[in-house]
Amino acid sequence: MECAEHGLHGACVRCGSFVCRACRRWVDERLHCAACQARVGDGPGTLAMAAALCSTVGLGCLLPGALGAILGGLALRAIQNGAAPPAGRPFARLALWLGLAEVAALIVALLFLAATSA
């Protein structure tokens, strides 16, 4: 297969179109065509930012913390698949771990309250 403009090189990991050395774009060490690189972008993705916001707002609360952990996991999966910008990886990791820590802290607090009230 060949790039429509310059000949053979490789395939975009996102859409599968073939690109040459002149047209290729590297995003997080993965080959992309120019159109997919523009779609993925350079800044953190919306999902990663929403996950970080939920986990941060949810300090000490079960629902926002759990939601942040779930969204963080989804954002990391999207980044791994090339569907979201790699710049969101730190935000998604923060959301995942902060959300899991919040849920764990709440479970420990509930177990402590149950043990002391019995």
N, C-alpha and C positions, 0 to 999 in steps of 0.2 A: 504494500500500500504506500501511497505517496501523499505528501502535503500538496494541497491544491496550488500553492504558490512556488515552493522551492524543492520538492522532491521528498525522498524518504528520510525519516528519522525514527519516530516512535508514536505512541498513541496517548492521548489525553486520558488520565485516570478517571475523570469525571464523566465525559461524554463519549469517549472512544474514538473521536476523530483523530486522524493522523496529522502530525506536525513535523516540521523540519527543525534544524538547529536555529535558523533565523526566527522562526515563529514560536518556538517553545518558551514556556514560562515555568519557573520552578516555584511551587508553593509548598513550604514545609517539606522540602526534599522530594516532592512528587511532581511529575510532569503534567502540565496543564496546557491547553490551547489558550490563546489570548482572550477568547470570549468567556471561557470558564474562569480564568483568573480574574476577569473583571466582575463576574457574577459573585465569586467567592469574596473578593475584596481584600483589604489589608487590615482593617480595624477589627475589633472584637465583634462577634455576631450578636444579634438581638437575643437569641435564646440564652447564650452564656451570660449576658448582662442581666437578663430577667432572673436567671437562676441565682446569680450573686446578690441581686437586690432582695429576693425572697429570703435567702438564707441570712442576710444581714438584718433585715427588718424582723425576721422571725426569732431573734435571740430570745431564748426562754419560752418560745411558743411551739407547740407541736405542728400545727398545720403549715405555717409558712416555712418552717425548717424542713419538714418532710417534702414539701413542694420544691423547695430549693435543691434538696438532694436529688430528687427525681429529675428536675430540669437540668441540673448539672451533669447527671449521667447521660441524659439525652444529648446535651450539647457536646460532651466529649465524644460520643458515638458519631455525631454529625461531623465533627472536626476530623475524626479518624477516617471517615468515609470520603472526605474531601468536599462535603456539602456545606461546610461552614468555615469561616476564616480561622487559621491557626492562632491568630492573635487573641482569640477568646479562650484558649486553653487554660491560662492561669485563673481566669474568672470562673470557668466551669469547675476546675479543681477546687477552688476556694468554696464555691457553692456546695459541691458534693460533700466535702469533708466537714464544713461548718454545719451543714444541714444534718449530717449523720451524728455529729457531736451533740447537736441540740436535741435530737430525738433520743439519743442514749442518755443524756442528762435528765431529760424529762422522765424517762422510764425509771432511772435510778431514784429520782425524787418521789415518784409515785410508789415505788416499792418501799422506800423508807417511810413514807406516810402510812402505808398499809401496815407495815410492821410495828410502828409506834402506836397506832390506834387500836391494835388488837389486844 
